[in-house]
Amino acid sequence: MNAIEKTYTSNRSTWVGDGFPTNSMLPMEEMGNQTSPLLVMGYTEQYPFSPSDEHQRGVGMHPHRGFETVTIVYDGELEHHDSKGNSGTIGKNEVQWMTAGRGIMHAEYHSKNFAQTGGNLDMIQLWVNLPSHAKMTEPRYQELTEQNIPEIQLEHDQGIIRVISGTYSNGNRTVKGPAQTFSPINLLDIRLNKDAKQHFELNPTWNHIIFVLSGEVKVDGQIFHNLQTLYLNHDVDQVEIECLQDAKLLMMNGEPLNEPIVAHGPFVMNTQAEIQQAFVDFQNGQFA
């Protein structure tokens, strides 16, 4: 059996607010149980920003309900604040994991320091679906710093693997990521050096997606490069990645929720009635 079921390649970028030029790497039209619990993914690829003095580019306050946003910064610096009083700044190799749950308003923007100095912004934002029993959970905010995300040094200087959520096993050692999740999901930040070969064991009942941020890799005899998303076949229980050029990858493994998905704008629920109620609650000020 071929390991790769299909590949998605981005050939366009759109702007989210005035601070995030975004390649859609898990497009909304692909949303479904074949990617569950992942919903969508946007990637800002090493975009250079000039200094903007006091203006912090980004996205102003906006609502969400029914899912989580996971923002991974590879370069640059971002700030966050929300209607529950959470705020924080994350920089290179750090992550913000926000659970919208029953409803939240939040804003994301370039940090004051980054706005003043300018520089490259390299980041991913994932939307992770919540199971039906957790759709209306209380919102929460997790800040995962470079210090508390475990980093595994691969043998023979092949690179590193950083475990954001879930687990990664390397020989007799199993490493657990710091993120608290509502369903099982592994997020692995993988940095491979040229000529590295890494073998990964997979759960054949889960969904498996590999995103190539940069570089060039060979998987199952096929060559893939930056801005490509690889959907693995569901029955695959292992995969080997051969690195042809220094590469940066995000491996996402998750147990599918197998529940209805109804999405409209910033809300992701299980039924159309729940979407309509989300709009009513938002208009009545309940998210604030």
Secondary structure, DSSP 4 states (H G I P E B T S, - for coil): --SEEEEEE----EEETTTEEEEEEE-GGG-STTTTTEEEEEEEEEEEE---TT---EEEEEEEBSEEEEEEEEES-EEEEETTS-EEEE-TTEEEEEE-TT-EEEEEEE-HHHHHH-EEEEEEEEEEEPPGGGTTPPPEEEEE-TTTS-EEEPGGG-EEEEEEESEEEETTEEEE-S---SS-EEEEEEEE-TT-EEEEE--TTSEEEEEEEEEEEEETTEEEESSEEEEEPTT--EEEEEEEEEEEEEEEEE-------EEETTEEESSHHHHHHHHHHHHTTTT-
